[in-house]
Amino acid sequence: MAVYLDNNATTALDEKVLEAMLPYMGQVTGNPSSVHRFGRLQKDAIEQARESVAQLAGARAEQVIFTSGGTESNNLLLKGFSQHAVARTSTEQETSARIAISAIEHMSMLEPAQNLPIEVDLVPVDTNGCATLHAVEQVVTEQTSLMSVMSANNETGVIQNLSPLIAFAHERDCFFHTDASQAAGKIPLSFVESGVHAMTLSAHKLYGPAGIGALVIDKRLPISKLQFGGAQEKNLRAGTENVPAIVGFGKAAELALADLQENSLHVRALRDTLEKGLKRFNTVTIFAEKAERLPNTVQFGVDGFDGETLLMQLDKKAIAVSSGSACASGKAEPSHVLTAMQVPATLANSAVRVSLGKNNTMSDVEALLIALNDIIEINRHSAVMMAANV
Ligand SMILES: Cc1ncc(COP(=O)(O)O)c(C=O)c1O
């Protein structure tokens, strides 16, 4: 049996989620915008899911805008905000507004940020992978009107200490967004209480279907819509809703909230055992070990290895992990997250990420440790043979 340890890339659809979705993929039809009973049934299902997603985020239902996933939510936020800022401040398409985002954001933040009509500043992180208040203070200017720092990083699992950053943003009348795609379902979220103005969520990171997510948004944060054609989703996201996916997201959110503590304790126990085992190899470095991290994630480097090679050797032994982030796989450069943490390039290039999920067991962890031991030993043996010129 193959062992899947790449749950930050995506998770297996929960059976209960599939069960909830199935009627909307077959028997139940109707366009949610139609006023007849078929349409109303679909609309009701959407609103019920909206309520569940809002509860997971600690938000109000009317603040949830369904999108096609984390990537679209991040794009909608950044492009929607900057287009609105440009339109508001000048007819000559010029504005003094600026955005500040952390250097360790997912590419679905970093790439759109490079293509905005307004300036973007990058907030550096310290060697633990944290965007500190000090770093934010150095970067944010009078013009900064939106800040964004992710809740937890997809590669290292580092949980950001957002409270002081949000308080700082409030003092300056600056909006604050957080990408909680990886945090949701793993640590508690509190949209309203925390004071954030926008939050990104993605269903397939929490045992829901891929291709559905949400931008949770406080209506005081103005954004322009990017897609035109209909008034769906508070007129911010035109297009007939993907009802089965929305229903699946709602069910996944409901389960994630109900099982948050249990799942978190389960994966933490596995992760702690894994880290204990990893520390027995004197060639392993655990990244951001001192920082507060998601309970399911460990990213580490193995001296003398290339992360991609290690990934492939583990794959040959039917164990699936990731080198850096899944989206960055295939790239030769070291991960931008580890680079921002000032991890030397050779060590960063050896990075492997293990992300545990609720379906993993202790024997999965044991299988990984045994496989790693074999790979490292074979490598050491061949290095000795080569040195001895045998
Ligand atoms: C932190 C973070 N944000 C956004 C995304 C993108 O989400 P989606 O795959 O739903 O577009 C990911 C996916 O890896 C992620 O880890």
The ligand as an SDF file (V2000), in Angstrom:
LIG
                    3D

 16 16  0  0  0  0  0  0  0  0999 V2000
   -1.3240   28.9110    1.3150 C   0  0  0  0  0  0  0  0  0  0  0  0
   -2.0240   28.5580    0.0370 C   0  0  0  0  0  0  0  0  0  0  0  0
   -2.7630   29.4970   -0.5790 N   0  0  0  0  0  0  0  0  0  0  0  0
   -3.4260   29.2400   -1.7090 C   0  0  0  0  0  0  0  0  0  0  0  0
   -3.3650   27.9970   -2.3020 C   0  0  0  0  0  0  0  0  0  0  0  0
   -4.1080   27.7540   -3.5760 C   0  0  0  0  0  0  0  0  0  0  0  0
   -5.3280   27.1260   -3.3100 O   0  0  0  0  0  0  0  0  0  0  0  0
   -6.1320   26.3990   -4.4920 P   0  0  0  0  0  0  0  0  0  0  0  0
   -5.3740   25.1470   -4.8110 O   0  0  0  0  0  0  0  0  0  0  0  0
   -7.4810   26.1380   -3.8960 O   0  0  0  0  0  0  0  0  0  0  0  0
   -6.1940   27.3400   -5.6320 O   0  0  0  0  0  0  0  0  0  0  0  0
   -2.5930   26.9900   -1.7010 C   0  0  0  0  0  0  0  0  0  0  0  0
   -2.4660   25.6520   -2.3450 C   0  0  0  0  0  0  0  0  0  0  0  0
   -1.4380   24.9970   -2.2760 O   0  0  0  0  0  0  0  0  0  0  0  0
   -1.9090   27.2720   -0.4980 C   0  0  0  0  0  0  0  0  0  0  0  0
   -1.1790   26.3510    0.1260 O   0  0  0  0  0  0  0  0  0  0  0  0
  1  2  1  0
  2  3  1  0
  2 15  2  0
  3  4  2  0
  4  5  1  0
  5  6  1  0
  5 12  2  0
  6  7  1  0
  7  8  1  0
  8  9  2  0
  8 10  1  0
  8 11  1  0
 12 13  1  0
 12 15  1  0
 13 14  2  0
 15 16  1  0
M  END
$$$$
